[in-house]
């Protein structure tokens, strides 16, 4: 399976198309999970932005109704209370959720490159 096709397959599990973030050259040069991770971090693949108050509130109500997890993330990234709003909290949480989903695919990605 080509890297392009493989990335299409795992992108379905991430709800974000990895191939949209890679050049043909980068796609061909990736040999490990770490290679892919480094490139995706450089191109802000993991930076999810949820805009509009109602979308942010809906996302938070579904995934973190107590706001404990998203507030912990804001604290981890040293945001001050005057900087925090629903869009920021939702974006931080969505980004963290994407990172977790991606990391859970680490063995599958490494297996692809080891074959």
Secondary structure by P-SEA (a helix, b strand, c coil): ccaaaaaaaaaaaacccccccccaaaaaacccaaaaaaaaaaacccccccccaaaaaaaaaaccccaaaaaaaaaaaccccccccaaaaaaaaaaaaaaaaaaaaaaaaaaaaac
